Amino acid sequence: MITFEDACSECIATEGFVREFNRLCGFHLGERRDGMTAAIDKACGYDPDAEAMPAFVDFVYEYVWIPLVGSEKE
């Protein structure tokens, strides 16, 4: 049996899934940033991945987990 944590791990490891999440939700989770942008973000204490993760988990829950659990009941 797969757990929600397993589902999240599989989704975050799937490049196409993350790319589509970013496209649909307007985030930049896991995207490479140039050196200057990364340095500015670090100096300002901004981590775009940390900002996107709660939304990613919610996305996986709604569009992967709920349909997966629902299909097991049938």
FENJO-V154718 format. One record per pair of residues at least 12 apart in sequence whose C-alpha atoms are under 10 Angstrom apart, sorted by sequence separation. I is the first residue (numbers start at 1). J is the second residue. If there is no record, write none. Layout:
[[I,J] [I,J]]
This chain:
[[18,30] [19,31] [18,31] [15,30] [12,29] [31,48] [12,30] [29,47] [30,48] [31,49] [29,48] [30,49] [28,48] [29,49] [27,48] [28,49] [29,50] [27,49] [29,51] [30,52] [28,51] [29,52] [27,51] [28,52] [29,53] [27,52] [26,52] [27,53] [25,52] [29,56] [27,55] [27,56] [22,52] [25,55] [21,52] [25,56] [21,55] [22,56] [25,59] [21,56] [18,56] [21,59] [21,60] [12,53] [17,60] [12,56] [11,56] [12,57] [11,57] [8,56] [9,57] [12,60] [8,57] [11,60] [7,57] [8,58] [8,59] [5,57] [8,60] [4,57] [7,60] [8,61] [11,64] [7,61] [4,60] [8,64] [4,61] [7,64] [8,65] [7,65] [4,64] [5,65] [4,65] [7,68] [3,65] [4,66] [2,65] [4,68] [4,69] [2,68] [3,69] [2,69]]
